[in-house]
Amino acid sequence: MGEFTTGEAARARLRELADQVDAAYAERRELSSDEVGNAFRAELAERLETQERTNRGLSYRFFGELASPPDEAAMAPMLVNNLAARLRIPPNEVKRRMKTAARLCPRRQLSGAPLPPELPLLAQAVAAGAIGEDHLWVMGRAIDKLPSMLSVTERDEVEASLVRQATKSDAEILKAAAGRIDEIFNPDGDYDEADRARRRGLVLGPQGRDGLSRLSGWIDPETRCYVEAHTAAVRPGRHLPDGTLTEIPDQRSGAQRCHDGIKLGLKAGIASGALGSHRGHPVTVIARTTLAELNQAAHAVTNRDIPMPGPARTGGDTALPMRDLIRMAAEGGIHYLTVFDNHRERPIYLGRETRIATTDQRIICYARDGGCTRPGCLAPGYHSEVHHSPDWSPDGATDADKLFFACAPDHKLVTDGHYTTEVTDNGRLAWTDGTKPSDINHAHHPEELLHGDTDPPHHEQEK
């Protein structure tokens, strides 16, 4: 990092250098390039690409120091949220950069000099601007897939080979070369339980406009056995999507029967009641809608002249078509259905199998909040805890209008005093960290932003 300098001198010099870069970019934006010729444009494009990569390397350095500051005891509790707001990037992207930086930056010890980075050759290439973000992603994936039986020397050789290739070719060629690593270093395909446990995982992608979601990932041998068994149960003519049980010809493909088999197994698991409880209520599907939408949907099912209303929302913030909602409720697939008044946005009916006060209050949070109430947080209701406002200590009450959703990390931050909350006149929970006015979360109520009014509608006065 260079010779030692005081913090004050380093701050002044770094700001000066950043100002020089800003000034250079400003001048370059104003300077015409109409007459420079394509040869020069290609030359400058190459330099800009290297500068962008070098800048990302410096960014990783500072993200690493933010996560593990060399001059402070630990990372500030609210750093991730503050950085996300300041840089206008999602909190998950902040965490990703910190995790990547942890592999590229020197590792601190309790005592003594820092250890080299986990991937020293890769770190040098990133810092020099020799490789880009796409190279880094491919190399990280390839190294993480190496079997545990490889020695340290072999792992270092893999890293050196990938870095060497990355500095000479694009990420697509690097990806092809990385795909041959298993054949070279693990020709017998030796993988143990630790390798499979490390690589297993499924990613449920965002919901598309057609309501479908992409599911991708890797399942272990045991899970594959269960999928195969359920797929076999949905053999041609059995367990059709419309609920028909008699064996009749159907036109489903193998992939579609696999999908229906997994759905059959998940439905059976929830219906069994053997999944226990989740935050005070049985594991099940929770949905919320309005009285007008439910009434309209009920008529639209039998009358094609009546348009089907927009979808309901589940505890995971999934858009559930009203036709599916009605069918699932009839089949017992939804045990908690919250219907609330169109104007007052207050639940007027709670459909459930058992009456437990704490469960009812949590269902109200699903209907009103949708998910974590901290501004900017996307955590859905399924992943949220219940927060008291005013706080339970010293004199908070466990009443429905004083309970609100907060995901576990944000709930801890507000409990530790890093945030303060207050209930607005409209019955929503507003948050502030003390540096700006209190605000509510619109992430689970996008219609408020689309309508251009970021304040929720006022409750009508009781007559």
N, C-alpha and C positions, 0 to 999 in steps of 0.2 A: 504493500500500500504506500511505500515511500517513507521518507524520514519523518521522525516525530515532529508534531507541531501542536500548539495549544488549540483547544476547542474554539476559542474566539477567533484565532487567526484562520483556522480551517473553514469556519463558517463564512468569514468575510471573503476568502479566496474562492470558495465554491460558488457563492452568490455572484461574485465578479465574473467567473467563468460562465455561469448560466446566463448572465446578462449578455455576455459577448456572443454566445450561441443564439440567443433570441434576436440580437441585433443583426447577426449574419443572416438568419432566416428571413427577417423582415426586409433586409436589403435585397436578398435573392428573390423574394416574391415580387418586388417592384421592378427588378431588372428584366428587360425584354430578352427573350431567347429566340426571337424569330429568325435571326440571321446567323446562328452559330453552326448550323450544319448537323446532320444526323450522327456523324462520327463523334462529335463533341457531346451531343446529347446522350449517346450510349456510354461515353466515358463518365459523364456526370451521374447518370442513372446508377452506374456501378458504385460510384463513391457514395451516393445517397443511400444505397442499400447497405453498404458497409457501415455508414454512420448510424443508420437505424438499428442495425444489429448491435453495434457498440453501445448505443444508448440503452438497448434492452438489457445488455450485460450489466451496465451501471445500475439500471433499475433493479435487477435481481440482487445486486450487492446491497442496495439500500433496503430492499424488502427483507433481506436476510438479517440486517442489523436492526431493523424495526422489530422483527420477531424475537431476536435474541440480542438485545443491545449490549455492546461491549462496555459501555460506560454507565449502565443502569442495572438494577437488580433483576428486573424481568419486564416483559411486555406489559404495557398499560392495559387494564381490563377492557376498555372500550375502544382499543386501537382499531380492530377490524371494522367495526361499524363506522367509526369516524373517518377512516381511510376510504371506505366505500362511498360515503357521502361526499367526501372532498374530491375524490378522483372520478366520481360518477360511474363507478363500476360495481357489479354485484359483489356482496360479501364473499361468495364462493370463489370468485376470481381473485380476491385479495388472499384468501387462504391458499389457493392453488399456487400463486406466485411465491408465497412464503414457503410452501413445501418444496417447490422447485429450488428456491434459493438455498434452502437448508442442505441440498445435495451439492451445491456449487460453491458455497462459501466455506472458509475455514471453520472447523468445529471447536467450540470452546470446551475447556475442562475446568474442573473445580480449582485446580492449581496447575501452574506450569504454562508453557507456551501452547498456543492453539494447535490442534491437529490439522493435517491437510484436509481438503474437501473430500467428500465421499467419492466423487468422480473428478479427480484432479485434472486429467487431460481434457475432459469435456468442459470443465470450468475455465481452463486456459483458452480454449477455442471460443467460448461464449464471450469472455472478457475482451478478446482481441477482435471481435466482430467477424470472425471467420465463418460462423454458422448462424443460421436463423432460427426463429421459433419453430418452424416446421421440422427442421433437422433435429432440434432438441426434443420435440415430442416423439419422433420416430425412435431416437436413440434411447430415450427413457423407457418407452414401451418394450423395446428389444432387451434391454438390460434387466428389466423387471421380470421378464419371462424366462430368464436363464434358470435352469434347474439347480437346486441346492447342492447337488453332488459335484458341481464344478469347483475347482480350487481357486484360491485368491489369485494365483498367477494366471490361470485361464481366464478369469473375469477381467483382469487387467489387460490381457491380450485382446479380448473382445472389445473392450472400451477403446483401446488404441486403434484397432482395425476400423471401428465405426467412425471415430473422429477423423482418421486419415481419409476415409471414403467421403465423409460429409464435407470436407474442405475442397473436394475435387468435383462433386456432383450435386444435383438437386435432391430434394427429399424423396421423390418417387424412386430414383435409382437407389438411394440409401435404404429405402424400405424393402426393395427387392433383395439387396445384399443382406439386410438384417434377417430376412426370411430364410436365408441359407445357414444361419448360425447354428440352429438345432442339428442340421445335417452334419456340420463340421465338428462341433464340440460335444454333441450328444447323439452319435449315430445310432445307438441302440435304443433311443427313446426311453431312457431311465428317468422316471418321475416318481416321487414318493408322496405320501399323504400331505406333507407340508407344502409341496408344490401345488397340489390340487386345491388345498385349503386357501392358499394365497391367491390363486387365480380365479376361484369361483366367484360368481356374482352376476346379477341381472340388473340392467338399467331400463327403467320405464321412462321412455321419452315423453316429451310434451304432447298434449292432446291436439290433434289436427283439427282443421275446420270441419271435417266430416265426422268428428267424434272419435276416430280411431287413434290409437297410440302405438308407437313402435316399441317392441320389447326385444332387447338384444343382450347377449352376454354368454356366460359359460356355466353349465351345471355339472355337479359332480356325479359319479356313477350311481349313487343311491337315488338322487333326485331324478335321474334319467329313468330308473326303474319305475318310479311312481308315474312319470309322464307316459311311459309306454303302456302301463297298465290302464290308465284312464283313457288313453287314446284307443286302446283295444276295445274298451267298453262302448266307445262311440263308433262302433263299426257301422258300415253302410246300412241306413234304414233305422238306426237306433239313436235315441236321444237327439231328436231333431231340434233345431233352434226354436220352433214353435211349440215345443213341449210334447209332440206326438211320441207315444211309446211303442206303438205297433210297428213291426218291421215292414217298411215300404221302401221302394227305390228312392234314392236321393242323388243329387248331383254334386254333393260336396267333394272337394279335392282332399287329398291326404293331409295337406297343410291345414285346411279348414276343420277337418275332424280332429286334428291334434289341438287346435285352438279350442274347439268345443269340449274336448276331453279335459283340458286343463280347467276350463270354466266349470265343468261339471264337478271336478274334484274340489275346487275352491268353494262352490256353493254348498257341497256336502259338508265340508269342514266347518263352515259358519253355521249351517243348520244343526250340526251335531251339538253345539254348545260346549265343545271340549276345548276350545281355544282360550278359555279363561276370561279375564277381564282386562280392560285397557282404560286406565285413568278413571276408574269408578263405574264403568258400565261394561256389559258383555261385548266381546269383539263382534262387531256387526257393521253393516252399512248404515250410515246416517245421512239423511237427505233433508233439504229445506226448500220450501217453495211458498208461494202466496195462495191465499184462498181463491182468488179470481183465476189464477193460472190452473190450479187443480180442478176447479169446476169446469173451466173451458176444456181442459184435456179430457176430462171424463166424458163430455159430450162429443168431442172430436173423435174419440175412439169408435163411436157408432155412427157418426154423421160426417161424411167426407166434406160436406159443405162448410163445416166449421174448421177454421185453421188451427193447427196444433200450436200451442204457445211455446215460448222459449224453454230451454232445459232447466231442470232443477240443479242444485249444487250439492255435492256430497261433502262429507267431513274432510276429504282430501282435496277439495276444490275442483273436483271433476264435474264437467257438464254432463248431466244425465238426462237424456231425452225423456219427455214426459210420458211417452208411450211405454218406455222401459220402466219408468218409475211406477206406473200403475200396475204393470204386470208383476214386477218384483214385490210390490206391496201385497198383491193378491196371493202370491206364492209364499209369502212369509220371508222373503229375502231381505226386506227392510223392516227392522224392528223399531226403529226410531225415525218417525216422520214428523218434522216440525212444519206446521202451517201457520203463517203469520199474516196479520191484517195488512192490506195493501198500503194504507196511509200511515198507520201508527208504527209500523215495523215492530210490532210486539206480538209474540207468540199467543195465539188464541186456542191452539189445540196441540196436545202432545200425544201422539199415538205410540204405544209401547206395550211390552208384554208384562213388565213389572213396574210397580210404582215405588221409586226410591228417590227421596228428595234431592240428594246430591246429584243423582243422574239427571233429574229434570232440570236442575240449574245448569248443568253442563250442556244439555241440549239447547237451552236458551242461548248460551254462548255461541253454539254452532250457528244458530239462526241469526243472531245479531252481528257477531264479529266475523264469522267465516274462518278466521285463523288468527295468528298472532297480531296484536293490536299496535305493536311498535311501528311507527311510520317507516315504510320501506321494507319491512320484513315479509317474506313470502311463505313462511311456515304455515301449513294448513292446520285446521282444527285437530286432526288426528294426532299431530305432533306438538300440540300445545298443552300447557298446564293452565290452571285457573288461578288468577291473581286477584287479591282483594284490593279494592280502592274505595275508601281509605284502607290502609294496611290493617291486617288482622291485629297486630300489636300497635298501640295498646287497646284500642276500642273499636276496631273494625267489626263489621257484621257480615255473616254469611247469608246475604240476601241476593236475590237474582239480579237486582239493579246495581249491585256493588261487586259483582264478579265478572271478570273479563279474561279472555284468552291471552296468554303470553307463552312463547316457546321457552324451553328450559334455559338456554343461554341468556335470553333477554330477561326472563323472570329473575335469574340470579343477579343480573346487573341492577335491576330496580330494587331488589331486596338488599343488595349491598350499598345502595344509595347513589349509584352512578346515574340513575334516572329518577325523576319524580313523575307521578301520574295524577290526573284529576279527571273526574267525570264531567263532561260538558253538559250544557243545558239540553242537548239533544239525546243524552243517554249514551254517548260514545266515550271511549277512554282516550284522553290526550296525553302525550308523553313529551318530556323535554329533558335535555341534559344540562340545562341552566345557561347554555350559550345562545339559545334562540327561543322564540315563543313556542308554547305547547302546540302540538299538532296531532291529528288523528291519522290512522292508516287507511289509505284508499286502495291499497293493492288488492284487497278482497272484495272491493266494491267498485270495479272499473267504470261502471255506469255513471258514477259521480264525476269522474274525470271527463268522460265522453260528452256529458251534458254541459260541460263548462262550468259547473258549480261544484266546488270542492267541499262545500258544507252540506252535510246530510239534511234531508227535509226535517222541519220541526214537527214534533208530535202535536197532534191536535189536542186542544184542551178538553179535559173530561167535562161532559155536560151534566 
